[in-house]
Amino acid sequence: MALESLATPPIHLDGTTLEGGGQLLRLALGLSSLTKKSINITNIRGRRHGGGGLKSQHLTCVQWLGNACNARISDVGLKSKEVTFVPGGKGASTTIDLEVGDVRIHQSTPGSVNLILQAILPFLLFSNANEKIRVRITGGTNVSNSPSYDYITQVLIPMLHLIGLPRIEAELHSRGWSQGSTRLGGVTYTITPVTTKLPAFQLLDRGSIRSVKATILAPKNTEQLFRDELNVMFERRESRIFGTTSIKDPEIDITFEDSHHDKRYYLLLVATTTTGIKLGRDWLYDQGVRAGKLEKIVPTVVKKVSDDLLAEVEHGGCVDEFLRDQLVVFQALAEGRSQVYGGKRKDVLVEPSLHAKTAQWVAQRIVGVEFDAEGGCEGIAFCPGETDEDGDLADSMVQLELTES
């Protein structure tokens, strides 16, 4: 069903812009839901193989945010390549059950739990709700090309708290995997909405690396091999990771969890600095697992992840590549100028990743902010709850339930 004519044409976003994937859709939906600015996205995920369009995880985000902000949405379904999203539409149908205490989002496939969280988190944080919001999401907790539960809890959540947002609590009910036999898992995130404008934040002083934590998820019989490989790596690279003069006796912590499948191998390395900054790199092994080749998997995983973390450490930035794009929305919404230092290589500023550039472009298109080459942005000083015309946003969306069919 086509939407009726709008007094103000929606902001058009071409889904093939820059990174051209699902991030453009998720961020645009979140900002549209908060600001009540209508958007029209065409060529959704236009740079993805297989024809692009909405996958189940993206459709879940559209439906949940649409219901949460009472939006009018053009007819969309799996593989849809265009969506028009008009927040606050009068008379829009609402299929969500309101229930004090919980938000439940159920997926029937192991779509990334944390990409859904990425889409809805700004809306929930700035909802002006007067109580904590518990969001239980079913799907994949460890999914290829998506932030893992472990990265979210060890890097994203601490860094959001560092920039001034209330600490988010996380409870893992069970792991959901895209590798090996697919499996659904579940996580509950407990979010405390902000009550005032988010002050501008400055991530400019990284400090020295004081500790590194390794989180291993793998078949039980590989535990000792992982520990041995990591110990050798840390011994060889200690001075490059921790420096030669700053930290004496740096802390190294290695934890292991049985992945319960011979094709599930995951490693996360998180470096913590003296200023509380977290830098993380990880890999959910997504190459072939063949008999006779198993002994090569562990060294391959350890080398790749440690190489990636070392590159993050050596450029001196205050964020890793994957966190930088997730902070863009909060820079755009904050009050005042927020700066995020991305580091330098050979005295040249590290350019934002394609994901970060895409996030910056979406924020510029929807709320009009500009990012400079040094990662600075003057935010719009968004006030929690100000999008609601009647002042009842909290009452209308605090507890929502959506089940993906």
C-alpha positions as CSV (number, residue, x, y, z in Angstrom):
1,M,0.0,0.0,0.0
2,A,1.5,3.3,-1.1
3,L,1.9,6.0,1.5
4,E,-0.2,9.1,1.1
5,S,1.5,12.3,-0.1
6,L,3.7,13.9,2.5
7,A,3.9,17.6,3.2
8,T,7.7,17.4,3.4
9,P,9.3,15.0,1.0
10,P,11.3,12.3,2.8
11,I,15.1,12.5,2.8
12,H,16.4,10.2,0.1
13,L,19.3,7.9,0.8
14,D,20.8,5.7,-1.9
15,G,21.7,2.4,-0.4
16,T,24.7,1.9,-2.6
17,T,26.5,4.9,-1.1
18,L,30.0,4.2,0.2
19,E,29.9,0.9,2.2
20,G,26.5,0.1,0.7
21,G,25.4,-2.5,3.2
22,G,23.0,-2.8,6.2
23,Q,24.7,-0.3,8.4
24,L,23.3,2.6,6.3
25,L,19.8,1.2,6.8
26,R,20.2,0.7,10.5
27,L,21.6,4.1,11.3
28,A,19.2,5.9,9.1
29,L,16.2,4.1,10.7
30,G,17.5,4.9,14.2
31,L,18.0,8.6,13.5
32,S,14.7,8.9,11.7
33,S,12.9,7.3,14.6
34,L,14.5,9.8,17.0
35,T,14.2,13.0,15.0
36,K,10.9,12.2,13.2
37,K,12.4,13.0,9.9
38,S,11.0,10.9,7.1
39,I,13.4,8.9,5.0
40,N,13.3,7.0,1.7
41,I,16.0,4.4,1.1
42,T,16.5,2.9,-2.3
43,N,18.9,0.2,-3.5
44,I,19.0,-1.2,0.0
45,R,22.2,-3.1,0.6
46,G,23.0,-2.4,-3.1
47,R,26.7,-3.4,-2.8
48,R,26.0,-6.8,-1.4
49,H,26.3,-10.1,-3.3
50,G,23.1,-11.9,-4.0
51,G,21.1,-8.9,-5.1
52,G,21.0,-7.0,-1.8
53,G,17.6,-6.1,-0.3
54,L,16.3,-6.7,3.3
55,K,17.4,-9.8,5.1
56,S,15.4,-11.0,8.1
57,Q,17.6,-9.1,10.5
58,H,17.1,-5.8,8.6
59,L,13.3,-6.4,8.3
60,T,13.2,-6.9,12.0
61,C,14.8,-3.5,12.6
62,V,12.4,-1.8,10.2
63,Q,9.4,-3.4,11.8
64,W,10.5,-2.8,15.4
65,L,11.5,0.8,15.0
66,G,8.4,1.5,12.9
67,N,6.1,0.1,15.6
68,A,8.1,1.9,18.4
69,C,7.7,5.3,16.8
70,N,4.3,4.8,15.3
71,A,5.7,5.1,11.8
72,R,4.0,4.7,8.4
73,I,6.1,2.2,6.4
74,S,5.8,1.3,2.7
75,D,5.1,-2.3,2.0
76,V,8.3,-4.2,2.7
77,G,9.3,-7.8,3.1
78,L,12.3,-10.0,2.7
79,K,14.6,-8.9,-0.2
80,S,12.8,-5.5,-0.5
81,K,15.1,-3.0,-2.0
82,E,13.3,0.2,-1.1
83,V,11.6,1.5,2.1
84,T,9.9,4.8,2.9
85,F,9.8,5.3,6.7
86,V,7.6,8.1,8.1
87,P,7.9,8.4,11.9
88,G,4.9,9.5,14.0
89,G,2.3,8.9,11.3
90,K,-1.3,9.3,12.6
91,G,-3.4,6.2,12.4
92,A,-0.5,3.9,11.7
93,S,-1.2,0.3,12.6
94,T,0.6,-1.0,15.7
95,T,1.1,-4.7,16.1
96,I,3.2,-4.5,19.3
97,D,1.9,-5.7,22.7
98,L,2.8,-3.2,25.4
99,E,3.9,-4.9,28.6
100,V,5.7,-3.2,31.5
101,G,9.2,-4.5,32.0
102,D,10.4,-6.1,28.8
103,V,11.2,-5.6,25.1
104,R,11.4,-8.9,23.3
105,I,12.6,-9.3,19.7
106,H,12.6,-12.9,18.4
107,Q,14.3,-14.0,15.2
108,S,13.8,-17.4,13.8
109,T,17.2,-17.4,12.2
110,P,20.7,-16.6,13.7
111,G,20.7,-13.1,12.4
112,S,23.0,-10.9,14.5
113,V,21.5,-9.9,17.9
114,N,24.1,-7.1,18.1
115,L,23.3,-5.5,14.7
116,I,19.7,-5.3,15.9
117,L,21.0,-3.7,19.1
118,Q,23.0,-1.2,17.0
119,A,19.9,-0.1,15.2
120,I,17.6,0.3,18.2
121,L,20.1,1.4,20.9
122,P,20.0,5.2,20.2
123,F,16.2,5.2,20.2
124,L,16.1,3.4,23.5
125,L,18.8,5.5,25.1
126,F,17.1,8.8,24.2
127,S,13.6,7.5,24.7
128,N,13.0,9.6,27.9
129,A,11.6,6.5,29.6
130,N,11.5,6.8,33.3
131,E,12.7,3.3,34.1
132,K,15.3,0.8,32.8
133,I,14.4,-1.0,29.6
134,R,15.2,-4.7,29.4
135,V,15.7,-5.9,25.8
136,R,15.8,-9.6,25.1
137,I,16.9,-10.5,21.6
138,T,16.9,-14.0,20.1
139,G,19.3,-14.7,17.2
140,G,23.0,-15.0,16.7
141,T,25.5,-13.9,19.3
142,N,28.5,-15.0,17.3
143,V,27.9,-14.3,13.6
144,S,30.4,-13.7,10.8
145,N,30.9,-10.1,9.8
146,S,29.0,-8.8,12.8
147,P,30.0,-7.6,16.3
148,S,30.0,-10.5,18.8
149,Y,28.4,-10.6,22.2
150,D,32.0,-10.6,23.6
151,Y,33.0,-7.5,21.7
152,I,29.9,-5.7,22.7
153,T,30.4,-6.4,26.4
154,Q,34.1,-6.0,26.5
155,V,34.6,-3.0,24.2
156,L,31.4,-1.2,23.1
157,I,29.6,-1.1,26.4
158,P,32.6,0.1,28.5
159,M,33.4,2.7,25.8
160,L,29.8,4.1,25.7
161,H,30.0,4.4,29.5
162,L,33.4,6.2,29.1
163,I,31.8,8.9,26.8
164,G,29.1,9.6,29.4
165,L,26.2,7.2,28.7
166,P,24.7,5.1,31.5
167,R,26.3,1.6,31.8
168,I,24.4,-1.1,29.9
169,E,24.0,-4.4,31.6
170,A,24.2,-7.6,29.6
171,E,23.1,-11.2,30.3
172,L,23.9,-14.0,28.0
173,H,21.3,-16.7,28.0
174,S,22.8,-18.9,25.4
175,R,25.1,-18.5,22.4
176,G,23.8,-18.4,18.8
177,W,26.1,-19.3,16.0
178,S,26.3,-18.9,12.2
179,Q,29.3,-21.3,12.1
180,G,29.0,-25.1,12.4
181,S,25.4,-26.1,12.8
182,T,23.4,-22.9,13.0
183,R,21.9,-22.3,16.4
184,L,19.8,-19.6,18.0
185,G,20.9,-17.9,21.2
186,G,19.6,-15.1,23.4
187,V,20.9,-12.0,25.2
188,T,19.2,-9.5,27.5
189,Y,20.5,-6.0,27.5
190,T,19.3,-3.7,30.3
191,I,19.4,-0.1,29.2
192,T,19.1,3.0,31.4
193,P,17.8,5.9,29.2
194,V,19.5,9.3,29.5
195,T,17.6,12.1,31.1
196,T,19.5,15.0,29.8
197,K,21.4,16.0,26.7
198,L,24.6,13.9,26.2
199,P,27.6,16.2,26.8
200,A,30.2,16.4,24.1
201,F,33.0,13.9,24.7
202,Q,36.7,13.9,23.9
203,L,38.6,10.7,23.0
204,L,42.1,12.2,22.5
205,D,44.4,10.7,25.1
206,R,44.9,7.0,24.7
207,G,47.5,6.5,27.4
208,S,49.6,3.3,27.6
209,I,48.4,-0.3,27.1
210,R,48.2,-1.8,30.6
211,S,46.5,-5.1,30.0
212,V,45.2,-7.5,27.3
213,K,42.4,-10.0,27.7
214,A,42.1,-12.9,25.3
215,T,38.7,-14.6,25.0
216,I,38.7,-18.0,23.2
217,L,35.6,-19.9,22.1
218,A,36.6,-23.2,20.4
219,P,36.4,-27.0,20.7
220,K,37.5,-28.1,24.1
221,N,40.4,-30.2,22.7
222,T,42.1,-27.1,21.3
223,E,42.3,-25.2,24.6
224,Q,45.9,-26.0,25.4
225,L,47.0,-25.3,21.8
226,F,45.3,-21.8,21.9
227,R,46.9,-21.0,25.3
228,D,50.4,-22.1,24.0
229,E,50.1,-20.1,20.8
230,L,48.9,-17.0,22.7
231,N,51.7,-17.3,25.3
232,V,54.3,-17.5,22.6
233,M,52.7,-14.5,20.8
234,F,52.7,-12.4,23.9
235,E,56.3,-13.3,24.7
236,R,57.4,-12.3,21.2
237,R,55.3,-9.1,20.9
238,E,55.2,-7.8,24.5
239,S,57.4,-4.8,23.8
240,R,55.4,-3.8,20.7
241,I,52.0,-4.2,22.5
242,F,52.9,-2.7,25.9
243,G,55.9,-0.5,25.0
244,T,59.3,-0.8,26.6
245,T,59.1,1.8,29.4
246,S,55.5,2.6,30.3
247,I,54.1,-0.5,32.0
248,K,56.0,-2.9,34.2
249,D,54.5,-6.4,34.5
250,P,51.5,-5.9,32.2
251,E,48.5,-8.0,32.9
252,I,47.6,-10.7,30.4
253,D,44.4,-12.7,31.0
254,I,43.3,-15.7,28.8
255,T,39.8,-17.2,29.2
256,F,38.5,-20.3,27.3
257,E,35.0,-21.5,26.6
258,D,34.0,-24.7,24.9
259,S,32.2,-23.8,21.6
260,H,30.7,-27.3,21.5
261,H,31.3,-27.7,17.8
262,D,34.5,-28.7,15.8
263,K,33.8,-25.9,13.3
264,R,33.4,-23.0,15.7
265,Y,36.6,-21.0,16.5
266,Y,36.5,-17.5,17.8
267,L,39.2,-15.3,19.4
268,L,38.8,-11.7,20.8
269,L,41.8,-9.7,22.0
270,V,41.0,-6.5,24.0
271,A,43.7,-4.1,25.1
272,T,42.9,-1.7,28.0
273,T,44.8,1.5,28.4
274,T,45.7,3.6,31.4
275,T,43.0,6.1,30.5
276,G,40.3,3.3,30.4
277,I,40.1,3.0,26.6
278,K,39.4,-0.4,25.1
279,L,40.8,-1.5,21.7
280,G,39.5,-4.8,20.4
281,R,40.0,-7.1,17.4
282,D,38.5,-10.5,16.8
283,W,37.7,-13.2,14.3
284,L,35.1,-15.8,14.0
285,Y,36.9,-18.3,11.8
286,D,35.0,-18.6,8.6
287,Q,37.3,-20.7,6.4
288,G,37.0,-24.4,5.6
289,V,37.6,-26.9,8.5
290,R,39.0,-30.0,6.9
291,A,40.4,-33.2,8.4
292,G,44.2,-33.1,8.4
293,K,44.3,-29.3,8.5
294,L,42.9,-28.7,12.0
295,E,46.3,-28.1,13.5
296,K,46.7,-25.0,11.3
297,I,43.5,-23.3,12.4
298,V,44.6,-22.2,15.8
299,P,47.9,-20.6,14.7
300,T,46.1,-18.9,11.8
301,V,43.5,-17.4,14.1
302,V,46.0,-16.2,16.7
303,K,48.2,-14.6,14.1
304,K,45.4,-12.8,12.3
305,V,43.8,-11.4,15.5
306,S,47.1,-10.4,17.1
307,D,48.3,-8.8,13.9
308,D,45.1,-6.8,13.8
309,L,45.3,-5.7,17.4
310,L,49.0,-4.8,17.0
311,A,48.1,-2.5,14.1
312,E,45.4,-0.8,16.3
313,V,47.9,-0.3,19.1
314,E,50.7,1.0,16.9
315,H,48.7,3.8,15.2
316,G,48.0,5.3,18.6
317,G,44.3,6.0,18.1
318,C,41.7,6.0,20.9
319,V,39.3,3.7,19.1
320,D,39.6,0.6,17.0
321,E,38.3,0.4,13.5
322,F,35.0,-1.2,14.4
323,L,34.2,1.1,17.3
324,R,34.8,4.3,15.4
325,D,31.7,4.0,13.2
326,Q,29.5,3.0,16.2
327,L,30.3,6.3,18.0
328,V,29.3,8.5,15.0
329,V,25.6,8.6,16.0
330,F,26.5,9.7,19.6
331,Q,28.8,12.4,18.2
332,A,25.9,13.6,16.1
333,L,23.4,13.7,19.0
334,A,25.7,15.1,21.7
335,E,25.7,18.7,22.9
336,G,28.9,20.5,21.7
337,R,31.9,19.3,19.7
338,S,32.9,15.7,20.3
339,Q,36.3,14.5,19.0
340,V,37.5,10.9,18.4
341,Y,41.2,10.5,17.6
342,G,41.7,7.7,15.1
343,G,45.5,7.6,15.2
344,K,48.3,8.2,12.7
345,R,50.4,6.0,10.4
346,K,53.6,7.6,9.2
347,D,52.5,11.0,10.5
348,V,49.3,10.8,8.4
349,L,45.9,10.6,10.1
350,V,44.2,7.2,9.8
351,E,41.2,7.6,7.6
352,P,37.9,6.4,8.9
353,S,36.8,3.0,7.6
354,L,34.2,2.8,4.9
355,H,31.7,1.9,7.6
356,A,32.6,5.0,9.5
357,K,32.4,7.2,6.4
358,T,29.0,5.8,5.7
359,A,27.8,6.5,9.2
360,Q,29.1,10.1,8.9
361,W,27.3,10.5,5.6
362,V,24.0,9.3,7.0
363,A,24.3,11.6,10.0
364,Q,25.0,14.5,7.7
365,R,22.1,13.8,5.5
366,I,19.5,13.3,8.3
367,V,20.6,15.7,11.1
368,G,22.9,18.1,9.2
369,V,26.2,17.5,11.2
370,E,29.6,17.7,9.6
371,F,32.7,15.6,10.5
372,D,36.2,17.0,9.9
373,A,39.3,15.0,9.0
374,E,40.4,14.7,12.6
375,G,37.2,13.0,13.7
376,G,35.5,16.1,15.2
377,C,31.8,16.8,15.0
378,E,29.5,19.6,16.4
379,G,26.4,17.7,17.6
380,I,22.8,18.8,17.5
381,A,22.3,18.7,21.3
382,F,19.4,16.2,21.0
383,C,17.1,16.3,24.1
384,P,15.7,13.0,25.2
385,G,12.0,12.6,24.4
386,E,11.8,15.9,22.4
387,T,10.6,14.0,19.3
388,D,7.3,13.3,20.9
389,E,4.6,15.9,20.1
390,D,2.5,15.1,23.2
391,G,5.3,14.4,25.6
392,D,4.2,10.7,26.0
393,L,7.0,8.9,24.1
394,A,8.1,7.0,27.2
395,D,4.6,5.7,27.9
396,S,4.0,4.7,24.3
397,M,7.2,2.6,23.7
398,V,8.8,1.6,26.9
399,Q,7.9,-2.1,26.6
400,L,7.5,-3.6,23.2
401,E,7.3,-7.1,21.8
402,L,8.0,-8.2,18.3
403,T,8.3,-11.7,16.9
404,E,9.7,-12.3,13.5
405,S,7.6,-14.8,11.6
